[in-house]
Amino acid sequence: MNTNKLVWCKSSYSSSSGDGCIEVALAPGVVHVRDSKYEQSPELALSPTSWAHFVSYAALG
């Protein structure tokens, strides 16, 4: 998939002060993740199940 055509959404926890955060973009069967500070950074492509596991783990703090 050409990731240039993805619609990226920044985390609501991201701040304008430059703190590290992520952006995600959804595609059929894939959740793309990248560093919000560097739009040209490498991206992770996760299955929806893997993304759900990651979010559950991150919510634990």
Residue, then its C-alpha position, 0 to 999 in steps of 0.5 A: m500500500n502507498t502510505n502517502k495516501l493514508v490519512w494520519c491521526k495524531s494522538s489526543y495526548s500529543s502536545s504542541s510542545g514537541d513531546g514524543c507521540i504517535e500518529v495512526a492511519l487505518a487501512p483495510g486489515v492494517v493499522h499504520v503507526r509512526d512518530s508524530k514529530y517526524e512524518q518521514s520516519p519509518e512506520l510500523a504496520l500492525s494487524p488490528t489484533s496486534w494494535a489492540h494488544f498494544v493499546s491495552y498494554a499501554a493503558l496499563g501505564 
